[in-house]
């Protein structure tokens, strides 16, 4: 160890190296702890949730190892107990669907997306209200008399078949609702958020 005059640039050399070494070791230790903590349940999946990866059933351990850059889409849904129609129905479980960029358009991925009515199964673009067929507008008026147009209408084309549906966003005092119709105006589905 060299002795230097106080205030010279070399006087802090020894302690600066020591500090850099300590910070480097601390950073490595913290990074290792953060990686371990992320791997345990990085998606926050609760017990009873069904997990799908690229159209196939999977496990929490498998999806915890996925690199974020490899993921194209993540969709999740809560499933309510259908034995009661109360607004506070108990949650029966849920689904977590992950799609990787590599298998985004694989037959298994598209089949699951179709079956579960996922947004991933479609390409979408904004549409004007005039694109929604009159029978669909009549259905909205009769079935949702206290709702109003929420502002978003999407033309959704199913990737697997090319079939077109229109998704209309409705709002009411309870929240948002998305009601879908065929191009002819036939009711397809109703999802409340």
Secondary structure by P-SEA (a helix, b strand, c coil): cccccccccccaaaaaaaaaaaaaaaaaaaaaaaaaaaaaccccccccbbbbcccccccaaaaaacccccccbbbbbbbccccccccccccccbbbbbbcccccccaaaaaaaaaacccccbbbbbbccccccaaaaaaaaaacccccccccccccccccccbbbbbbbbbcccbbbbbbbcccccccccccc
